[in-house]
Amino acid sequence: MSSSRDRNGANSTPTTTTSQNGSNRAVTTEESTRATENNRNVTVGDSPRPPRSPHAPFEEPTGIWRTFDSLRNPDFRWFIASMFGHFAAMNTQMFIQGYMIYQLTGSYSYLGLIALVQGIPMLLLSVFGGVLADSVSQKKYVVQVGQALNAVNTAVVAMWIMTDMIVAEHLLIAAFVQGIINALQMPSRQALTPEVVGMERLTNALGLSTAGMNFNRLVMPGLAGWALAAINPDDGIGGTQYVYIAMSALFVMAVIFMFKVPTKPVARTSRRTIRTSIDELSEGIRYMRRTPTIRLLLLSNLAIVMASMPYFQLLPGFAEDVLDASKSQLGLMMSIQGIGSLGGSLFIASMGARGRGKTMLSSSLLLGIMLVFFAWSTNYWLTCGILVIVGVGQAGRMSLSNVLVQSYSDESYRGRVMSIYMMEFGLTMLGTSVVALFADVVGPQWAIGATAVMLIVVVLYLFTRTEMPRLD
């Protein structure tokens, strides 16, 4: 039985639907109206938001499940377990890579250079990673291959350290290889999330994924710094091989858990060639150019990330030169951001699909203000307290920029859009290398302070002159 509907969308009679087991049930006027609203394309600017996907029946969660809603999906539990191992390895590397390059060279320029060589492949190859994500029927296999190659890459670095062959150039080579792997793999990893949980739970799922990353940011750098200090209390890189071996094992764990994520084949109607891949890439770029909201989101994310990330890359040198911090204290500084980031991520997971643009900008503004205070602090414990609040701002910026880009992207273009989103991080690495050169000349405090002020200016412009605050 179907209901009649007037032009204003009011139901005159109840509706009967058939469940998966074949039984019928009455659907109230309120439920039918809500379903219609959920499936209507909503336009912000000229960019239609995708309708709710038929991925799974969606019921608004209540209580604690409002925060952990996506974990009710067993497929997502395996996916997040795989990501947990991946994030643990990556957050450990954020500590050990910067620590080692600064110990080997004592140069801020090298801290910027290692970011640059990792960013160049992301800048040049991410778009091809996006075509790959939109082309393959099994994105999880792309993710697994990338994780396996990262395991091999970190194991090779461990071997160089154990044989006393390690030099700064080896770390640059490893960073370059990792940049290639991530450029081709990360668009598939980003686009896989809505396939696992559906668009209705995307905000929650990405909030929980960010929470998992930030939990590892809270635990892993500090744990690695403590373990390194226990193995080798003196200065230098002794004991770092064990950290790299642990990272390789974590990547292997990520590969194993990803096997449990079910495959979702997509029928292909034509044989793929290099020509068709280039045509798809060109069409994806045209889609982004003709969609104002997507264009705004990508450009604003580029500006915000370029202004907000240099401090993290310069942290090993900042800790030693400005704060006179030890390796274990550096690990604690990198970890303590995870306290604020974890809390911020759980808030994002609970907030639903309202006011996301305004919340993202507010988080970015908070981040810029706290980075100004960070730049001028010379007290270790005060700096740690500031970094907790920095973590809150980073969590809101990272989670919601990702959610907004995916939510406003058409499903058939999402992989290519996310490849441009990830390519922007390559541009950010280029910007970070310039800031690092500036830090060698004027010092890290002036360099970080200048980028923080630039971030505040960018966010205030987006707040007052664009439609960003109105995006849901």
C-alpha positions in Angstrom: 0.0 0.0 0.0 1.5 3.4 -1.0 0.4 6.8 0.2 -0.9 9.7 -1.8 1.1 12.9 -1.4 0.1 16.4 -2.2 2.4 19.1 -3.6 3.6 20.1 -0.2 4.9 16.7 0.5 2.3 15.7 3.1 1.2 12.1 3.4 -2.5 11.5 3.4 -2.3 7.8 4.3 0.3 5.5 5.9 2.7 3.5 3.8 3.4 -0.2 3.9 7.0 -1.4 3.3 8.4 -4.8 2.9 11.3 -5.8 5.1 14.2 -8.0 4.1 12.5 -11.1 5.5 9.3 -10.4 3.5 7.1 -9.1 6.3 5.1 -5.9 5.9 4.9 -3.1 8.4 3.1 0.2 8.5 5.2 3.3 8.1 3.9 6.4 9.9 3.5 9.8 8.2 6.5 11.1 10.2 8.7 8.2 9.1 7.7 8.5 5.4 8.4 12.3 5.5 11.8 11.7 7.1 12.7 9.1 4.4 11.7 11.6 1.7 13.9 14.3 3.3 16.8 11.9 3.7 16.7 10.9 0.0 16.2 14.4 -1.5 19.2 16.0 -3.0 20.1 19.1 -0.9 21.9 21.8 -2.8 24.5 24.2 -1.2 25.7 26.6 -3.7 25.7 24.6 -6.9 26.9 21.3 -5.3 24.1 18.7 -4.7 24.7 16.6 -1.6 24.4 12.9 -2.5 21.2 11.2 -1.3 21.3 8.7 1.5 22.8 5.5 0.3 20.9 2.2 0.3 24.0 0.6 2.0 22.1 -0.4 5.2 19.0 0.5 7.1 19.8 3.5 9.1 18.3 4.3 12.5 19.3 7.4 14.5 21.5 6.1 17.4 20.9 7.1 20.9 23.0 7.0 24.1 26.6 5.8 23.9 25.9 4.5 20.4 25.6 8.0 19.1 29.4 8.2 19.6 30.2 4.6 18.6 27.5 3.9 16.1 29.7 2.6 13.3 31.2 0.0 15.6 27.8 -1.9 15.4 28.8 -2.8 11.9 31.2 -5.9 12.0 32.8 -4.9 8.7 33.8 -1.6 10.1 35.2 -3.2 13.2 37.7 -5.2 11.1 38.4 -2.1 9.0 39.1 0.1 12.0 41.3 -2.7 13.5 43.4 -2.7 10.3 43.6 1.1 10.4 44.6 0.9 14.1 47.7 -1.0 13.2 48.4 1.3 10.2 48.0 4.4 12.4 50.2 3.0 15.2 53.0 2.5 12.7 52.6 5.9 11.1 52.5 7.8 14.4 55.6 6.0 15.6 57.3 7.0 12.3 56.3 10.7 12.9 58.5 10.6 16.0 61.4 8.4 14.9 61.9 9.8 11.4 62.2 13.4 12.6 64.3 12.4 15.6 66.8 10.4 13.4 67.2 13.0 10.7 67.8 15.8 13.2 70.3 13.6 15.1 72.2 12.8 11.9 72.3 16.3 10.5 71.3 18.8 13.2 69.6 20.8 10.5 66.0 22.3 10.2 66.5 22.2 6.4 66.8 18.5 6.5 63.6 18.3 8.5 62.0 20.2 5.7 63.7 18.2 3.1 62.4 14.9 4.4 58.9 16.3 4.3 59.5 17.5 0.7 60.8 14.2 -0.7 57.8 12.5 0.9 55.4 15.1 -0.5 56.6 15.2 -4.1 55.2 11.8 -5.0 51.9 12.7 -3.3 51.8 15.9 -5.4 52.5 14.1 -8.7 50.9 10.7 -8.2 47.8 11.2 -6.0 45.6 11.9 -9.0 46.5 8.5 -10.4 45.8 7.0 -7.1 42.3 8.6 -7.4 41.8 7.0 -10.8 42.9 3.7 -9.4 40.4 4.1 -6.5 37.5 4.8 -8.9 38.6 2.0 -11.3 39.2 -1.1 -9.2 36.3 -3.2 -7.9 38.2 -4.1 -4.7 39.7 -1.0 -3.0 40.8 -3.0 0.0 43.4 -4.9 -2.1 45.0 -1.5 -3.0 45.1 -0.7 0.7 46.6 -4.0 1.6 49.3 -3.8 -1.0 50.3 -0.4 0.2 50.4 -1.6 3.8 52.6 -4.5 2.8 55.0 -2.3 0.9 55.3 0.0 3.9 56.2 -3.0 6.0 59.0 -3.8 3.6 60.2 -0.2 3.5 60.5 0.1 7.3 62.2 -3.3 7.5 64.8 -2.1 5.0 65.6 1.0 7.2 65.9 -1.3 10.2 68.5 -3.4 8.3 70.5 -0.3 7.4 70.6 0.7 11.0 71.6 -2.8 12.2 74.4 -2.9 9.7 75.7 0.6 10.7 75.1 1.8 7.1 72.4 4.3 7.9 73.0 7.9 6.6 70.6 10.8 6.1 70.2 10.0 2.4 68.8 6.5 3.3 66.1 8.2 5.3 65.3 10.5 2.4 65.0 7.5 0.0 62.7 5.7 2.4 60.6 8.8 2.8 60.4 9.1 -1.0 59.3 5.5 -1.4 56.7 5.9 1.3 55.4 9.0 -0.5 54.9 6.9 -3.7 53.1 4.2 -1.8 50.8 6.6 0.1 50.0 8.6 -3.0 48.7 5.5 -4.8 47.0 3.9 -1.8 45.5 6.7 0.3 42.7 7.7 -2.1 41.4 4.1 -2.0 41.6 4.0 1.8 39.6 7.2 2.1 37.0 6.1 -0.5 36.7 2.7 1.1 35.2 4.1 4.3 31.7 5.0 2.9 31.6 1.7 1.1 32.0 -0.1 4.5 29.6 1.9 6.6 27.4 3.9 4.1 27.0 7.6 3.7 24.7 7.9 6.7 27.4 6.9 9.1 30.3 8.6 7.3 30.7 11.5 9.9 30.7 9.0 12.7 33.0 6.5 11.0 35.6 9.2 10.1 35.3 10.6 13.5 36.1 7.2 15.0 38.9 6.6 12.5 40.4 10.0 13.5 39.9 9.0 17.2 41.9 5.8 16.5 44.7 7.8 14.8 44.8 10.3 17.7 44.8 7.5 20.3 47.9 6.2 18.6 49.3 9.7 18.5 48.7 9.8 22.2 50.4 6.5 22.9 52.9 5.6 20.2 55.4 8.5 20.1 55.7 8.6 23.8 56.1 4.9 24.0 58.7 4.9 21.3 60.6 7.8 23.0 60.5 6.0 26.3 61.7 2.7 24.8 64.5 4.4 22.9 65.6 6.3 26.0 65.6 3.0 28.0 67.6 1.1 25.3 70.1 4.0 24.7 70.1 6.8 27.4 72.8 8.7 25.5 72.3 10.9 22.4 72.4 9.4 19.0 70.4 6.8 17.0 71.3 3.6 18.9 68.2 1.4 19.4 66.2 2.9 16.6 66.3 -0.3 14.7 64.0 -1.9 17.2 61.5 0.9 16.7 61.5 0.3 12.9 61.1 -3.5 13.4 58.0 -2.8 15.5 56.6 -0.5 12.8 57.1 -3.2 10.2 55.2 -5.7 12.4 52.3 -3.2 12.9 51.9 -2.8 9.1 51.8 -6.6 8.7 49.1 -6.7 11.4 47.1 -4.1 9.4 47.3 -6.3 6.2 46.0 -9.3 8.1 43.0 -7.5 9.6 42.1 -6.0 6.2 41.5 -9.5 4.9 38.4 -9.7 7.1 36.8 -6.7 5.4 34.4 -8.2 2.9 34.9 -7.6 -0.8 32.2 -5.6 -2.7 32.7 -6.3 -6.4 31.5 -3.8 -9.0 30.7 -5.0 -12.5 32.8 -3.6 -15.3 31.2 -2.9 -18.7 34.4 -2.1 -20.7 38.0 -3.0 -20.8 40.3 -0.4 -19.1 43.2 1.1 -21.0 45.7 3.9 -20.4 43.5 6.1 -22.6 40.4 5.5 -20.6 42.2 6.1 -17.4 43.5 9.5 -18.7 40.0 10.3 -19.9 38.6 9.5 -16.4 41.3 11.7 -14.8 40.4 14.6 -17.1 36.7 14.2 -16.4 37.4 14.1 -12.7 39.3 17.4 -12.9 36.4 18.9 -15.0 33.9 17.8 -12.3 35.9 19.6 -9.6 36.2 22.7 -11.7 32.5 22.9 -12.4 31.4 22.2 -8.8 31.8 25.3 -6.7 31.4 23.7 -3.3 34.0 21.0 -4.0 36.3 23.7 -5.4 35.9 25.8 -2.2 36.5 22.8 0.1 39.6 21.7 -1.7 41.2 25.2 -1.9 40.3 26.1 1.7 41.7 22.8 2.9 45.0 23.5 1.0 45.4 26.9 2.6 44.5 25.7 6.2 46.8 22.6 6.1 49.7 24.6 4.6 49.5 27.1 7.4 48.9 24.6 10.2 51.2 21.7 9.7 54.8 23.1 9.6 55.0 23.2 13.4 54.7 19.4 13.6 57.5 18.8 11.2 59.8 21.3 13.0 59.0 19.9 16.4 62.2 17.7 16.9 64.4 20.7 16.4 62.1 23.1 18.4 62.1 20.7 21.3 65.9 20.5 21.4 66.8 24.1 20.6 64.0 26.1 22.3 62.9 23.8 25.2 66.1 21.7 25.8 64.0 18.6 25.8 65.3 15.0 25.8 64.2 12.2 23.4 61.7 10.9 25.9 60.3 14.5 26.4 60.1 14.9 22.7 58.1 11.7 22.5 55.8 13.0 25.3 55.3 16.3 23.4 54.2 14.5 20.3 52.0 12.2 22.3 50.3 14.7 24.5 48.6 16.3 21.5 46.7 13.1 21.3 44.8 13.8 24.5 43.1 16.8 22.9 42.8 15.2 19.5 41.1 12.1 21.0 38.5 14.1 22.8 37.9 16.3 19.8 37.5 13.2 17.5 35.0 11.6 19.8 33.0 14.9 19.8 33.0 14.9 16.0 31.8 11.3 16.0 28.9 12.4 18.1 27.8 15.6 16.4 25.8 14.3 13.5 25.4 16.1 10.1 24.7 19.6 11.2 26.9 22.7 11.3 30.0 20.8 10.1 31.4 23.7 8.1 31.2 26.1 11.0 32.7 23.6 13.4 35.6 22.9 11.0 36.4 26.6 10.7 36.1 27.1 14.5 38.5 24.2 15.1 40.9 25.8 12.6 40.7 29.2 14.3 41.4 27.6 17.7 44.3 25.8 16.2 45.8 29.0 14.8 45.5 30.9 18.0 47.1 28.2 20.1 50.0 27.8 17.6 50.8 31.5 18.2 51.1 30.7 21.9 53.1 27.6 21.1 55.6 29.5 19.0 56.5 31.9 21.8 56.5 29.5 24.8 59.9 28.6 26.1 58.6 26.5 29.1 58.4 22.8 28.5 55.3 22.1 30.6 53.5 25.1 29.4 54.1 24.0 25.8 52.7 20.6 26.6 49.6 22.2 27.9 49.2 24.3 24.8 49.7 21.2 22.6 46.7 19.5 24.2 44.5 22.3 22.9 46.3 22.2 19.6 45.2 18.6 19.4 41.6 19.6 19.8 41.8 22.0 16.9 43.6 19.5 14.7 41.0 16.8 15.3 38.1 19.1 14.3 40.0 20.3 11.2 41.1 16.9 10.0 37.9 15.0 10.6 35.5 17.5 9.2 37.4 18.6 6.2 37.5 15.0 5.1 33.8 14.4 5.9 32.7 17.5 4.0 34.7 16.7 0.9 33.4 13.2 0.8 29.8 14.2 1.6 29.6 16.8 -1.2 31.3 14.6 -3.8 29.3 12.5 -6.2 30.0 8.8 -5.6 31.3 8.1 -9.1 33.9 10.9 -8.6 34.8 10.4 -4.9 38.1 8.6 -5.4 39.4 11.2 -7.8 38.2 14.0 -5.6 40.0 12.4 -2.6 43.1 12.1 -4.7 43.2 15.8 -5.1 42.5 16.2 -1.4 45.5 13.9 -0.7 47.6 15.7 -3.4 47.2 18.9 -1.4 49.3 17.3 1.4 52.1 17.1 -1.2 51.8 20.8 -1.7 51.8 21.2 2.1 55.1 19.3 2.3 56.5 21.7 -0.2 55.4 24.6 1.9 56.8 23.0 5.0 60.2 22.7 3.4 60.1 26.5 2.7 59.2 27.2 6.3 62.0 24.9 7.4 64.5 27.0 5.4 63.1 30.1 7.0 63.5 28.5 10.4 67.2 27.9 9.7 67.6 31.7 9.1 65.3 33.3 11.8 64.7 30.4 14.2 61.8 28.1 14.7 59.7 30.4 16.9 59.5 33.1 14.2 58.8 30.6 11.5 56.0 28.8 13.3 54.5 32.1 14.6 54.3 33.5 11.1 52.5 30.5 9.7 50.1 30.6 12.7 49.1 34.2 12.0 48.6 33.3 8.3 46.3 30.5 9.4 44.2 32.9 11.5 43.9 35.3 8.6 42.8 32.5 6.2 40.1 31.2 8.6 38.7 34.6 9.2 38.4 35.2 5.5 36.6 31.8 5.0 34.2 32.7 7.9 33.2 36.1 6.5 33.5 35.9 2.7 32.5 32.3 1.7 29.7 29.8 2.2 31.8 27.5 4.3 30.1 28.3 7.6 26.7 27.3 6.1 27.9 23.8 4.9 26.4 20.8 6.7 
